[in-house]
């Protein structure tokens, strides 16, 4: 939980100098949009995979717990309704 906060604060601290440099260079808006699109699109897949992994691990642990308990009627419920 603390690591999330550290990452958010560090990205914020690094973004401000980058914005000031781009403002001082007086770069064209088109190139700023292209740079923004490249940076954002490179983050989509890792974030999507992290969310998917987190949800699949949580569901798998619930299914494993009910399977280990020996209740055959609850195994299929844990897989789909967790």
mmCIF file of the N, C-alpha and C atoms, coordinates in Angstrom:
data_MODEL
# 
_entry.id   MODEL 
# 
loop_
_atom_site.group_PDB 
_atom_site.id 
_atom_site.type_symbol 
_atom_site.label_atom_id 
_atom_site.label_alt_id 
_atom_site.label_comp_id 
_atom_site.label_asym_id 
_atom_site.label_entity_id 
_atom_site.label_seq_id 
_atom_site.pdbx_PDB_ins_code 
_atom_site.Cartn_x 
_atom_site.Cartn_y 
_atom_site.Cartn_z 
_atom_site.occupancy 
_atom_site.B_iso_or_equiv 
_atom_site.pdbx_formal_charge 
_atom_site.auth_seq_id 
_atom_site.auth_comp_id 
_atom_site.auth_asym_id 
_atom_site.auth_atom_id 
_atom_site.pdbx_PDB_model_num 
ATOM 1   N N  . UNK A 1 1  ? 0.827   -1.188  0.000   1.00 0.00 ? 1  UNK A N  1 
ATOM 2   C CA . UNK A 1 1  ? 0.000   0.000   0.000   1.00 0.00 ? 1  UNK A CA 1 
ATOM 3   C C  . UNK A 1 1  ? 0.871   1.252   0.000   1.00 0.00 ? 1  UNK A C  1 
ATOM 4   N N  . UNK A 1 2  ? 1.950   1.229   0.735   1.00 0.00 ? 2  UNK A N  1 
ATOM 5   C CA . UNK A 1 2  ? 2.834   2.388   0.806   1.00 0.00 ? 2  UNK A CA 1 
ATOM 6   C C  . UNK A 1 2  ? 3.537   2.593   -0.532  1.00 0.00 ? 2  UNK A C  1 
ATOM 7   N N  . UNK A 1 3  ? 3.869   1.493   -1.216  1.00 0.00 ? 3  UNK A N  1 
ATOM 8   C CA . UNK A 1 3  ? 4.549   1.595   -2.501  1.00 0.00 ? 3  UNK A CA 1 
ATOM 9   C C  . UNK A 1 3  ? 3.701   2.355   -3.519  1.00 0.00 ? 3  UNK A C  1 
ATOM 10  N N  . UNK A 1 4  ? 2.378   2.162   -3.483  1.00 0.00 ? 4  UNK A N  1 
ATOM 11  C CA . UNK A 1 4  ? 1.495   2.897   -4.389  1.00 0.00 ? 4  UNK A CA 1 
ATOM 12  C C  . UNK A 1 4  ? 1.630   4.390   -4.172  1.00 0.00 ? 4  UNK A C  1 
ATOM 13  N N  . UNK A 1 5  ? 1.662   4.803   -2.928  1.00 0.00 ? 5  UNK A N  1 
ATOM 14  C CA . UNK A 1 5  ? 1.761   6.225   -2.615  1.00 0.00 ? 5  UNK A CA 1 
ATOM 15  C C  . UNK A 1 5  ? 3.119   6.786   -3.032  1.00 0.00 ? 5  UNK A C  1 
ATOM 16  N N  . UNK A 1 6  ? 4.150   6.007   -2.850  1.00 0.00 ? 6  UNK A N  1 
ATOM 17  C CA . UNK A 1 6  ? 5.489   6.451   -3.244  1.00 0.00 ? 6  UNK A CA 1 
ATOM 18  C C  . UNK A 1 6  ? 5.551   6.644   -4.761  1.00 0.00 ? 6  UNK A C  1 
ATOM 19  N N  . UNK A 1 7  ? 4.964   5.730   -5.500  1.00 0.00 ? 7  UNK A N  1 
ATOM 20  C CA . UNK A 1 7  ? 4.969   5.833   -6.958  1.00 0.00 ? 7  UNK A CA 1 
ATOM 21  C C  . UNK A 1 7  ? 4.177   7.051   -7.415  1.00 0.00 ? 7  UNK A C  1 
ATOM 22  N N  . UNK A 1 8  ? 3.025   7.288   -6.829  1.00 0.00 ? 8  UNK A N  1 
ATOM 23  C CA . UNK A 1 8  ? 2.207   8.436   -7.224  1.00 0.00 ? 8  UNK A CA 1 
ATOM 24  C C  . UNK A 1 8  ? 2.936   9.742   -6.934  1.00 0.00 ? 8  UNK A C  1 
ATOM 25  N N  . UNK A 1 9  ? 3.537   9.850   -5.782  1.00 0.00 ? 9  UNK A N  1 
ATOM 26  C CA . UNK A 1 9  ? 4.253   11.082  -5.425  1.00 0.00 ? 9  UNK A CA 1 
ATOM 27  C C  . UNK A 1 9  ? 5.477   11.275  -6.314  1.00 0.00 ? 9  UNK A C  1 
ATOM 28  N N  . UNK A 1 10 ? 6.226   10.210  -6.579  1.00 0.00 ? 10 UNK A N  1 
ATOM 29  C CA . UNK A 1 10 ? 7.427   10.353  -7.409  1.00 0.00 ? 10 UNK A CA 1 
ATOM 30  C C  . UNK A 1 10 ? 7.082   10.707  -8.850  1.00 0.00 ? 10 UNK A C  1 
ATOM 31  N N  . UNK A 1 11 ? 6.027   10.125  -9.395  1.00 0.00 ? 11 UNK A N  1 
ATOM 32  C CA . UNK A 1 11 ? 5.608   10.486  -10.759 1.00 0.00 ? 11 UNK A CA 1 
ATOM 33  C C  . UNK A 1 11 ? 5.160   11.940  -10.808 1.00 0.00 ? 11 UNK A C  1 
ATOM 34  N N  . UNK A 1 12 ? 4.462   12.383  -9.783  1.00 0.00 ? 12 UNK A N  1 
ATOM 35  C CA . UNK A 1 12 ? 4.040   13.777  -9.739  1.00 0.00 ? 12 UNK A CA 1 
ATOM 36  C C  . UNK A 1 12 ? 5.235   14.707  -9.664  1.00 0.00 ? 12 UNK A C  1 
ATOM 37  N N  . UNK A 1 13 ? 6.200   14.355  -8.852  1.00 0.00 ? 13 UNK A N  1 
ATOM 38  C CA . UNK A 1 13 ? 7.399   15.197  -8.715  1.00 0.00 ? 13 UNK A CA 1 
ATOM 39  C C  . UNK A 1 13 ? 8.196   15.225  -10.018 1.00 0.00 ? 13 UNK A C  1 
ATOM 40  N N  . UNK A 1 14 ? 8.253   14.124  -10.734 1.00 0.00 ? 14 UNK A N  1 
ATOM 41  C CA . UNK A 1 14 ? 8.983   14.089  -12.002 1.00 0.00 ? 14 UNK A CA 1 
ATOM 42  C C  . UNK A 1 14 ? 8.212   14.748  -13.149 1.00 0.00 ? 14 UNK A C  1 
ATOM 43  N N  . UNK A 1 15 ? 6.906   14.799  -13.061 1.00 0.00 ? 15 UNK A N  1 
ATOM 44  C CA . UNK A 1 15 ? 6.094   15.392  -14.128 1.00 0.00 ? 15 UNK A CA 1 
ATOM 45  C C  . UNK A 1 15 ? 6.232   16.905  -14.164 1.00 0.00 ? 15 UNK A C  1 
ATOM 46  N N  . UNK A 1 16 ? 6.334   17.521  -13.029 1.00 0.00 ? 16 UNK A N  1 
ATOM 47  C CA . UNK A 1 16 ? 6.404   18.992  -12.982 1.00 0.00 ? 16 UNK A CA 1 
ATOM 48  C C  . UNK A 1 16 ? 7.655   19.509  -13.694 1.00 0.00 ? 16 UNK A C  1 
ATOM 49  N N  . UNK A 1 17 ? 8.863   19.008  -13.426 1.00 0.00 ? 17 UNK A N  1 
ATOM 50  C CA . UNK A 1 17 ? 10.023  19.491  -14.195 1.00 0.00 ? 17 UNK A CA 1 
ATOM 51  C C  . UNK A 1 17 ? 9.930   19.185  -15.694 1.00 0.00 ? 17 UNK A C  1 
ATOM 52  N N  . UNK A 1 18 ? 9.374   18.032  -16.040 1.00 0.00 ? 18 UNK A N  1 
ATOM 53  C CA . UNK A 1 18 ? 9.211   17.705  -17.453 1.00 0.00 ? 18 UNK A CA 1 
ATOM 54  C C  . UNK A 1 18 ? 8.278   18.694  -18.132 1.00 0.00 ? 18 UNK A C  1 
ATOM 55  N N  . UNK A 1 19 ? 7.209   19.077  -17.464 1.00 0.00 ? 19 UNK A N  1 
ATOM 56  C CA . UNK A 1 19 ? 6.287   20.063  -18.036 1.00 0.00 ? 19 UNK A CA 1 
ATOM 57  C C  . UNK A 1 19 ? 6.959   21.424  -18.177 1.00 0.00 ? 19 UNK A C  1 
ATOM 58  N N  . UNK A 1 20 ? 7.773   21.805  -17.202 1.00 0.00 ? 20 UNK A N  1 
ATOM 59  C CA . UNK A 1 20 ? 8.474   23.084  -17.288 1.00 0.00 ? 20 UNK A CA 1 
ATOM 60  C C  . UNK A 1 20 ? 9.490   23.096  -18.437 1.00 0.00 ? 20 UNK A C  1 
ATOM 61  N N  . UNK A 1 21 ? 10.167  21.977  -18.642 1.00 0.00 ? 21 UNK A N  1 
ATOM 62  C CA . UNK A 1 21 ? 11.122  21.892  -19.751 1.00 0.00 ? 21 UNK A CA 1 
ATOM 63  C C  . UNK A 1 21 ? 10.394  21.986  -21.088 1.00 0.00 ? 21 UNK A C  1 
ATOM 64  N N  . UNK A 1 22 ? 9.311   21.251  -21.235 1.00 0.00 ? 22 UNK A N  1 
ATOM 65  C CA . UNK A 1 22 ? 8.551   21.314  -22.483 1.00 0.00 ? 22 UNK A CA 1 
ATOM 66  C C  . UNK A 1 22 ? 7.961   22.704  -22.716 1.00 0.00 ? 22 UNK A C  1 
ATOM 67  N N  . UNK A 1 23 ? 7.586   23.367  -21.659 1.00 0.00 ? 23 UNK A N  1 
ATOM 68  C CA . UNK A 1 23 ? 7.065   24.730  -21.774 1.00 0.00 ? 23 UNK A CA 1 
ATOM 69  C C  . UNK A 1 23 ? 8.177   25.690  -22.191 1.00 0.00 ? 23 UNK A C  1 
ATOM 70  N N  . UNK A 1 24 ? 9.379   25.502  -21.660 1.00 0.00 ? 24 UNK A N  1 
ATOM 71  C CA . UNK A 1 24 ? 10.508  26.381  -21.994 1.00 0.00 ? 24 UNK A CA 1 
ATOM 72  C C  . UNK A 1 24 ? 10.989  26.162  -23.427 1.00 0.00 ? 24 UNK A C  1 
ATOM 73  N N  . UNK A 1 25 ? 10.889  24.950  -23.929 1.00 0.00 ? 25 UNK A N  1 
ATOM 74  C CA . UNK A 1 25 ? 11.315  24.657  -25.301 1.00 0.00 ? 25 UNK A CA 1 
ATOM 75  C C  . UNK A 1 25 ? 10.350  25.281  -26.311 1.00 0.00 ? 25 UNK A C  1 
ATOM 76  N N  . UNK A 1 26 ? 9.128   25.504  -25.915 1.00 0.00 ? 26 UNK A N  1 
ATOM 77  C CA . UNK A 1 26 ? 8.073   26.023  -26.785 1.00 0.00 ? 26 UNK A CA 1 
ATOM 78  C C  . UNK A 1 26 ? 7.817   25.058  -27.948 1.00 0.00 ? 26 UNK A C  1 
ATOM 79  N N  . UNK A 1 27 ? 7.551   23.816  -27.565 1.00 0.00 ? 27 UNK A N  1 
ATOM 80  C CA . UNK A 1 27 ? 7.321   22.752  -28.535 1.00 0.00 ? 27 UNK A CA 1 
ATOM 81  C C  . UNK A 1 27 ? 5.903   22.857  -29.091 1.00 0.00 ? 27 UNK A C  1 
ATOM 82  N N  . UNK A 1 28 ? 5.723   22.429  -30.334 1.00 0.00 ? 28 UNK A N  1 
ATOM 83  C CA . UNK A 1 28 ? 4.430   22.499  -31.002 1.00 0.00 ? 28 UNK A CA 1 
ATOM 84  C C  . UNK A 1 28 ? 3.423   21.558  -30.321 1.00 0.00 ? 28 UNK A C  1 
ATOM 85  N N  . UNK A 1 29 ? 2.160   21.937  -30.323 1.00 0.00 ? 29 UNK A N  1 
ATOM 86  C CA . UNK A 1 29 ? 1.109   21.146  -29.673 1.00 0.00 ? 29 UNK A CA 1 
ATOM 87  C C  . UNK A 1 29 ? 0.975   19.755  -30.286 1.00 0.00 ? 29 UNK A C  1 
ATOM 88  N N  . UNK A 1 30 ? 1.151   19.653  -31.593 1.00 0.00 ? 30 UNK A N  1 
ATOM 89  C CA . UNK A 1 30 ? 1.041   18.358  -32.256 1.00 0.00 ? 30 UNK A CA 1 
ATOM 90  C C  . UNK A 1 30 ? 2.033   17.363  -31.666 1.00 0.00 ? 30 UNK A C  1 
ATOM 91  N N  . UNK A 1 31 ? 3.272   17.777  -31.463 1.00 0.00 ? 31 UNK A N  1 
ATOM 92  C CA . UNK A 1 31 ? 4.279   16.883  -30.924 1.00 0.00 ? 31 UNK A CA 1 
ATOM 93  C C  . UNK A 1 31 ? 4.009   16.557  -29.453 1.00 0.00 ? 31 UNK A C  1 
ATOM 94  N N  . UNK A 1 32 ? 3.404   17.485  -28.732 1.00 0.00 ? 32 UNK A N  1 
ATOM 95  C CA . UNK A 1 32 ? 3.019   17.172  -27.348 1.00 0.00 ? 32 UNK A CA 1 
ATOM 96  C C  . UNK A 1 32 ? 1.938   16.095  -27.304 1.00 0.00 ? 32 UNK A C  1 
ATOM 97  N N  . UNK A 1 33 ? 0.975   16.179  -28.221 1.00 0.00 ? 33 UNK A N  1 
ATOM 98  C CA . UNK A 1 33 ? -0.073  15.153  -28.281 1.00 0.00 ? 33 UNK A CA 1 
ATOM 99  C C  . UNK A 1 33 ? 0.508   13.799  -28.670 1.00 0.00 ? 33 UNK A C  1 
ATOM 100 N N  . UNK A 1 34 ? 1.451   13.791  -29.616 1.00 0.00 ? 34 UNK A N  1 
ATOM 101 C CA . UNK A 1 34 ? 2.086   12.534  -30.021 1.00 0.00 ? 34 UNK A CA 1 
ATOM 102 C C  . UNK A 1 34 ? 2.885   11.943  -28.848 1.00 0.00 ? 34 UNK A C  1 
ATOM 103 N N  . UNK A 1 35 ? 3.643   12.782  -28.160 1.00 0.00 ? 35 UNK A N  1 
ATOM 104 C CA . UNK A 1 35 ? 4.416   12.317  -27.003 1.00 0.00 ? 35 UNK A CA 1 
ATOM 105 C C  . UNK A 1 35 ? 3.496   11.765  -25.913 1.00 0.00 ? 35 UNK A C  1 
ATOM 106 N N  . UNK A 1 36 ? 2.401   12.466  -25.668 1.00 0.00 ? 36 UNK A N  1 
ATOM 107 C CA . UNK A 1 36 ? 1.438   12.022  -24.668 1.00 0.00 ? 36 UNK A CA 1 
ATOM 108 C C  . UNK A 1 36 ? 0.815   10.685  -25.075 1.00 0.00 ? 36 UNK A C  1 
ATOM 109 N N  . UNK A 1 37 ? 0.471   10.531  -26.340 1.00 0.00 ? 37 UNK A N  1 
ATOM 110 C CA . UNK A 1 37 ? -0.135  9.284   -26.808 1.00 0.00 ? 37 UNK A CA 1 
ATOM 111 C C  . UNK A 1 37 ? 0.833   8.115   -26.667 1.00 0.00 ? 37 UNK A C  1 
ATOM 112 N N  . UNK A 1 38 ? 2.107   8.341   -26.966 1.00 0.00 ? 38 UNK A N  1 
ATOM 113 C CA . UNK A 1 38 ? 3.095   7.270   -26.842 1.00 0.00 ? 38 UNK A CA 1 
ATOM 114 C C  . UNK A 1 38 ? 3.281   6.876   -25.377 1.00 0.00 ? 38 UNK A C  1 
ATOM 115 N N  . UNK A 1 39 ? 3.361   7.865   -24.501 1.00 0.00 ? 39 UNK A N  1 
ATOM 116 C CA . UNK A 1 39 ? 3.554   7.566   -23.081 1.00 0.00 ? 39 UNK A CA 1 
ATOM 117 C C  . UNK A 1 39 ? 2.346   6.864   -22.479 1.00 0.00 ? 39 UNK A C  1 
ATOM 118 N N  . UNK A 1 40 ? 1.154   7.325   -22.806 1.00 0.00 ? 40 UNK A N  1 
ATOM 119 C CA . UNK A 1 40 ? -0.055  6.726   -22.228 1.00 0.00 ? 40 UNK A CA 1 
ATOM 120 C C  . UNK A 1 40 ? -0.292  5.334   -22.792 1.00 0.00 ? 40 UNK A C  1 
ATOM 121 N N  . UNK A 1 41 ? -0.123  5.165   -24.104 1.00 0.00 ? 41 UNK A N  1 
ATOM 122 C CA . UNK A 1 41 ? -0.392  3.855   -24.695 1.00 0.00 ? 41 UNK A CA 1 
ATOM 123 C C  . UNK A 1 41 ? 0.589   2.792   -24.225 1.00 0.00 ? 41 UNK A C  1 
ATOM 124 N N  . UNK A 1 42 ? 1.789   3.199   -23.851 1.00 0.00 ? 42 UNK A N  1 
ATOM 125 C CA . UNK A 1 42 ? 2.740   2.209   -23.351 1.00 0.00 ? 42 UNK A CA 1 
ATOM 126 C C  . UNK A 1 42 ? 2.407   1.750   -21.933 1.00 0.00 ? 42 UNK A C  1 
ATOM 127 N N  . UNK A 1 43 ? 1.525   2.444   -21.251 1.00 0.00 ? 43 UNK A N  1 
ATOM 128 C CA . UNK A 1 43 ? 1.140   2.068   -19.888 1.00 0.00 ? 43 UNK A CA 1 
ATOM 129 C C  . UNK A 1 43 ? -0.127  1.226   -19.838 1.00 0.00 ? 43 UNK A C  1 
ATOM 130 N N  . UNK A 1 44 ? -0.875  1.157   -20.916 1.00 0.00 ? 44 UNK A N  1 
ATOM 131 C CA . UNK A 1 44 ? -2.177  0.490   -20.882 1.00 0.00 ? 44 UNK A CA 1 
ATOM 132 C C  . UNK A 1 44 ? -2.036  -1.013  -20.651 1.00 0.00 ? 44 UNK A C  1 
ATOM 133 N N  . UNK A 1 45 ? -1.197  -1.675  -21.412 1.00 0.00 ? 45 UNK A N  1 
ATOM 134 C CA . UNK A 1 45 ? -1.069  -3.128  -21.284 1.00 0.00 ? 45 UNK A CA 1 
ATOM 135 C C  . UNK A 1 45 ? -0.552  -3.567  -19.915 1.00 0.00 ? 45 UNK A C  1 
ATOM 136 N N  . UNK A 1 46 ? 0.504   -2.953  -19.363 1.00 0.00 ? 46 UNK A N  1 
ATOM 137 C CA . UNK A 1 46 ? 0.941   -3.394  -18.022 1.00 0.00 ? 46 UNK A CA 1 
ATOM 138 C C  . UNK A 1 46 ? -0.120  -3.179  -16.944 1.00 0.00 ? 46 UNK A C  1 
ATOM 139 N N  . UNK A 1 47 ? -0.862  -2.088  -17.022 1.00 0.00 ? 47 UNK A N  1 
ATOM 140 C CA . UNK A 1 47 ? -1.906  -1.843  -16.022 1.00 0.00 ? 47 UNK A CA 1 
ATOM 141 C C  . UNK A 1 47 ? -3.031  -2.856  -16.173 1.00 0.00 ? 47 UNK A C  1 
ATOM 142 N N  . UNK A 1 48 ? -3.433  -3.132  -17.406 1.00 0.00 ? 48 UNK A N  1 
ATOM 143 C CA . UNK A 1 48 ? -4.499  -4.117  -17.631 1.00 0.00 ? 48 UNK A CA 1 
ATOM 144 C C  . UNK A 1 48 ? -4.072  -5.501  -17.149 1.00 0.00 ? 48 UNK A C  1 
ATOM 145 N N  . UNK A 1 49 ? -2.831  -5.885  -17.414 1.00 0.00 ? 49 UNK A N  1 
ATOM 146 C CA . UNK A 1 49 ? -2.350  -7.185  -16.955 1.00 0.00 ? 49 UNK A CA 1 
ATOM 147 C C  . UNK A 1 49 ? -2.251  -7.251  -15.432 1.00 0.00 ? 49 UNK A C  1 
ATOM 148 N N  . UNK A 1 50 ? -1.862  -6.150  -14.802 1.00 0.00 ? 50 UNK A N  1 
ATOM 149 C CA . UNK A 1 50 ? -1.772  -6.131  -13.340 1.00 0.00 ? 50 UNK A CA 1 
ATOM 150 C C  . UNK A 1 50 ? -3.152  -6.285  -12.705 1.00 0.00 ? 50 UNK A C  1 
ATOM 151 N N  . UNK A 1 51 ? -4.154  -5.611  -13.270 1.00 0.00 ? 51 UNK A N  1 
ATOM 152 C CA . UNK A 1 51 ? -5.522  -5.719  -12.740 1.00 0.00 ? 51 UNK A CA 1 
ATOM 153 C C  . UNK A 1 51 ? -6.050  -7.137  -12.942 1.00 0.00 ? 51 UNK A C  1 
ATOM 154 N N  . UNK A 1 52 ? -5.831  -7.693  -14.128 1.00 0.00 ? 52 UNK A N  1 
ATOM 155 C CA . UNK A 1 52 ? -6.290  -9.052  -14.410 1.00 0.00 ? 52 UNK A CA 1 
ATOM 156 C C  . UNK A 1 52 ? -5.614  -10.058 -13.498 1.00 0.00 ? 52 UNK A C  1 
ATOM 157 N N  . UNK A 1 53 ? -4.300  -9.909  -13.288 1.00 0.00 ? 53 UNK A N  1 
ATOM 158 C CA . UNK A 1 53 ? -3.571  -10.825 -12.427 1.00 0.00 ? 53 UNK A CA 1 
ATOM 159 C C  . UNK A 1 53 ? -4.087  -10.737 -10.991 1.00 0.00 ? 53 UNK A C  1 
ATOM 160 N N  . UNK A 1 54 ? -4.338  -9.525  -10.511 1.00 0.00 ? 54 UNK A N  1 
ATOM 161 C CA . UNK A 1 54 ? -4.812  -9.357  -9.139  1.00 0.00 ? 54 UNK A CA 1 
ATOM 162 C C  . UNK A 1 54 ? -6.169  -10.026 -8.953  1.00 0.00 ? 54 UNK A C  1 
ATOM 163 N N  . UNK A 1 55 ? -7.059  -9.857  -9.907  1.00 0.00 ? 55 UNK A N  1 
ATOM 164 C CA . UNK A 1 55 ? -8.389  -10.466 -9.786  1.00 0.00 ? 55 UNK A CA 1 
ATOM 165 C C  . UNK A 1 55 ? -8.336  -11.979 -9.925  1.00 0.00 ? 55 UNK A C  1 
ATOM 166 N N  . UNK A 1 56 ? -7.487  -12.483 -10.817 1.00 0.00 ? 56 UNK A N  1 
ATOM 167 C CA . UNK A 1 56 ? -7.432  -13.939 -11.005 1.00 0.00 ? 56 UNK A CA 1 
ATOM 168 C C  . UNK A 1 56 ? -6.804  -14.623 -9.796  1.00 0.00 ? 56 UNK A C  1 
ATOM 169 N N  . UNK A 1 57 ? -5.823  -14.011 -9.168  1.00 0.00 ? 57 UNK A N  1 
ATOM 170 C CA . UNK A 1 57 ? -5.202  -14.600 -7.981  1.00 0.00 ? 57 UNK A CA 1 
ATOM 171 C C  . UNK A 1 57 ? -6.197  -14.633 -6.836  1.00 0.00 ? 57 UNK A C  1 
ATOM 172 N N  . UNK A 1 58 ? -6.982  -13.579 -6.687  1.00 0.00 ? 58 UNK A N  1 
ATOM 173 C CA . UNK A 1 58 ? -7.961  -13.538 -5.611  1.00 0.00 ? 58 UNK A CA 1 
ATOM 174 C C  . UNK A 1 58 ? -9.023  -14.611 -5.814  1.00 0.00 ? 58 UNK A C  1 
ATOM 175 N N  . UNK A 1 59 ? -9.516  -14.784 -7.041  1.00 0.00 ? 59 UNK A N  1 
ATOM 176 C CA . UNK A 1 59 ? -10.542 -15.797 -7.299  1.00 0.00 ? 59 UNK A CA 1 
ATOM 177 C C  . UNK A 1 59 ? -9.981  -17.202 -7.168  1.00 0.00 ? 59 UNK A C  1 
ATOM 178 N N  . UNK A 1 60 ? -8.771  -17.405 -7.627  1.00 0.00 ? 60 UNK A N  1 
ATOM 179 C CA . UNK A 1 60 ? -8.181  -18.739 -7.573  1.00 0.00 ? 60 UNK A CA 1 
ATOM 180 C C  . UNK A 1 60 ? -7.982  -19.176 -6.132  1.00 0.00 ? 60 UNK A C  1 
ATOM 181 N N  . UNK A 1 61 ? -7.615  -18.266 -5.262  1.00 0.00 ? 61 UNK A N  1 
ATOM 182 C CA . UNK A 1 61 ? -7.408  -18.649 -3.872  1.00 0.00 ? 61 UNK A CA 1 
ATOM 183 C C  . UNK A 1 61 ? -8.728  -19.045 -3.218  1.00 0.00 ? 61 UNK A C  1 
ATOM 184 N N  . UNK A 1 62 ? -9.839  -18.398 -3.601  1.00 0.00 ? 62 UNK A N  1 
ATOM 185 C CA . UNK A 1 62 ? -11.145 -18.776 -3.064  1.00 0.00 ? 62 UNK A CA 1 
ATOM 186 C C  . UNK A 1 62 ? -11.571 -20.145 -3.545  1.00 0.00 ? 62 UNK A C  1 
ATOM 187 N N  . UNK A 1 63 ? -11.301 -20.453 -4.815  1.00 0.00 ? 63 UNK A N  1 
ATOM 188 C CA . UNK A 1 63 ? -11.660 -21.761 -5.356  1.00 0.00 ? 63 UNK A CA 1 
ATOM 189 C C  . UNK A 1 63 ? -10.812 -22.847 -4.709  1.00 0.00 ? 63 UNK A C  1 
ATOM 190 N N  . UNK A 1 64 ? -9.553  -22.545 -4.489  1.00 0.00 ? 64 UNK A N  1 
ATOM 191 C CA . UNK A 1 64 ? -8.678  -23.529 -3.869  1.00 0.00 ? 64 UNK A CA 1 
ATOM 192 C C  . UNK A 1 64 ? -9.125  -23.808 -2.431  1.00 0.00 ? 64 UNK A C  1 
ATOM 193 N N  . UNK A 1 65 ? -9.555  -22.787 -1.734  1.00 0.00 ? 65 UNK A N  1 
ATOM 194 C CA . UNK A 1 65 ? -9.992  -22.967 -0.351  1.00 0.00 ? 65 UNK A CA 1 
ATOM 195 C C  . UNK A 1 65 ? -11.222 -23.858 -0.277  1.00 0.00 ? 65 UNK A C  1 
ATOM 196 N N  . UNK A 1 66 ? -12.206 -23.638 -1.165  1.00 0.00 ? 66 UNK A N  1 
ATOM 197 C CA . UNK A 1 66 ? -13.405 -24.467 -1.120  1.00 0.00 ? 66 UNK A CA 1 
ATOM 198 C C  . UNK A 1 66 ? -13.111 -25.883 -1.601  1.00 0.00 ? 66 UNK A C  1 
ATOM 199 N N  . UNK A 1 67 ? -12.171 -26.033 -2.546  1.00 0.00 ? 67 UNK A N  1 
ATOM 200 C CA . UNK A 1 67 ? -11.820 -27.376 -3.020  1.00 0.00 ? 67 UNK A CA 1 
ATOM 201 C C  . UNK A 1 67 ? -11.118 -28.155 -1.921  1.00 0.00 ? 67 UNK A C  1 
ATOM 202 N N  . UNK A 1 68 ? -10.301 -27.484 -1.145  1.00 0.00 ? 68 UNK A N  1 
ATOM 203 C CA . UNK A 1 68 ? -9.590  -28.158 -0.072  1.00 0.00 ? 68 UNK A CA 1 
ATOM 204 C C  . UNK A 1 68 ? -10.517 -28.500 1.088   1.00 0.00 ? 68 UNK A C  1 
ATOM 205 N N  . UNK A 1 69 ? -11.632 -27.779 1.193   1.00 0.00 ? 69 UNK A N  1 
ATOM 206 C CA . UNK A 1 69 ? -12.550 -28.053 2.291   1.00 0.00 ? 69 UNK A CA 1 
ATOM 207 C C  . UNK A 1 69 ? -13.340 -29.331 2.057   1.00 0.00 ? 69 UNK A C  1 
ATOM 208 N N  . UNK A 1 70 ? -13.401 -29.802 0.798   1.00 0.00 ? 70 UNK A N  1 
ATOM 209 C CA . UNK A 1 70 ? -14.070 -31.060 0.510   1.00 0.00 ? 70 UNK A CA 1 
ATOM 210 C C  . UNK A 1 70 ? -15.540 -30.919 0.182   1.00 0.00 ? 70 UNK A C  1 
ATOM 211 N N  . UNK A 1 71 ? -16.029 -29.721 -0.027  1.00 0.00 ? 71 UNK A N  1 
ATOM 212 C CA . UNK A 1 71 ? -17.432 -29.519 -0.369  1.00 0.00 ? 71 UNK A CA 1 
ATOM 213 C C  . UNK A 1 71 ? -17.557 -29.435 -1.891  1.00 0.00 ? 71 UNK A C  1 
ATOM 214 N N  . UNK A 1 72 ? -18.001 -30.508 -2.568  1.00 0.00 ? 72 UNK A N  1 
ATOM 215 C CA . UNK A 1 72 ? -18.037 -30.500 -4.032  1.00 0.00 ? 72 UNK A CA 1 
ATOM 216 C C  . UNK A 1 72 ? -19.100 -29.566 -4.606  1.00 0.00 ? 72 UNK A C  1 
ATOM 217 N N  . UNK A 1 73 ? -20.097 -29.209 -3.826  1.00 0.00 ? 73 UNK A N  1 
ATOM 218 C CA . UNK A 1 73 ? -21.161 -28.349 -4.336  1.00 0.00 ? 73 UNK A CA 1 
ATOM 219 C C  . UNK A 1 73 ? -20.752 -26.877 -4.368  1.00 0.00 ? 73 UNK A C  1 
ATOM 220 N N  . UNK A 1 74 ? -19.761 -26.519 -3.619  1.00 0.00 ? 74 UNK A N  1 
ATOM 221 C CA . UNK A 1 74 ? -19.355 -25.117 -3.566  1.00 0.00 ? 74 UNK A CA 1 
ATOM 222 C C  . UNK A 1 74 ? -18.204 -24.806 -4.521  1.00 0.00 ? 74 UNK A C  1 
ATOM 223 N N  . UNK A 1 75 ? -17.560 -25.823 -5.085  1.00 0.00 ? 75 UNK A N  1 
ATOM 224 C CA . UNK A 1 75 ? -16.415 -25.571 -5.957  1.00 0.00 ? 75 UNK A CA 1 
ATOM 225 C C  . UNK A 1 75 ? -16.791 -24.741 -7.172  1.00 0.00 ? 75 UNK A C  1 
ATOM 226 N N  . UNK A 1 76 ? -17.855 -25.095 -7.860  1.00 0.00 ? 76 UNK A N  1 
ATOM 227 C CA . UNK A 1 76 ? -18.234 -24.341 -9.052  1.00 0.00 ? 76 UNK A CA 1 
ATOM 228 C C  . UNK A 1 76 ? -18.762 -22.960 -8.713  1.00 0.00 ? 76 UNK A C  1 
ATOM 229 N N  . UNK A 1 77 ? -19.336 -22.774 -7.531  1.00 0.00 ? 77 UNK A N  1 
ATOM 230 C CA . UNK A 1 77 ? -19.827 -21.461 -7.136  1.00 0.00 ? 77 UNK A CA 1 
ATOM 231 C C  . UNK A 1 77 ? -18.675 -20.499 -6.861  1.00 0.00 ? 77 UNK A C  1 
ATOM 232 N N  . UNK A 1 78 ? -17.628 -20.976 -6.260  1.00 0.00 ? 78 UNK A N  1 
ATOM 233 C CA . UNK A 1 78 ? -16.485 -20.117 -5.944  1.00 0.00 ? 78 UNK A CA 1 
ATOM 234 C C  . UNK A 1 78 ? -15.777 -19.660 -7.213  1.00 0.00 ? 78 UNK A C  1 
ATOM 235 N N  . UNK A 1 79 ? -15.781 -20.482 -8.237  1.00 0.00 ? 79 UNK A N  1 
ATOM 236 C CA . UNK A 1 79 ? -15.090 -20.105 -9.460  1.00 0.00 ? 79 UNK A CA 1 
ATOM 237 C C  . UNK A 1 79 ? -15.784 -18.949 -10.172 1.00 0.00 ? 79 UNK A C  1 
ATOM 238 N N  . UNK A 1 80 ? -17.108 -18.913 -10.131 1.00 0.00 ? 80 UNK A N  1 
ATOM 239 C CA . UNK A 1 80 ? -17.830 -17.934 -10.933 1.00 0.00 ? 80 UNK A CA 1 
ATOM 240 C C  . UNK A 1 80 ? -18.474 -16.798 -10.121 1.00 0.00 ? 80 UNK A C  1 
ATOM 241 N N  . UNK A 1 81 ? -18.647 -16.957 -8.843  1.00 0.00 ? 81 UNK A N  1 
ATOM 242 C CA . UNK A 1 81 ? -19.353 -15.947 -8.041  1.00 0.00 ? 81 UNK A CA 1 
ATOM 243 C C  . UNK A 1 81 ? -18.529 -15.460 -6.878  1.00 0.00 ? 81 UNK A C  1 
ATOM 244 N N  . UNK A 1 82 ? -17.274 -15.304 -7.053  1.00 0.00 ? 82 UNK A N  1 
ATOM 245 C CA . UNK A 1 82 ? -16.437 -14.865 -5.941  1.00 0.00 ? 82 UNK A CA 1 
ATOM 246 C C  . UNK A 1 82 ? -16.432 -13.376 -5.866  1.00 0.00 ? 82 UNK A C  1 
# 
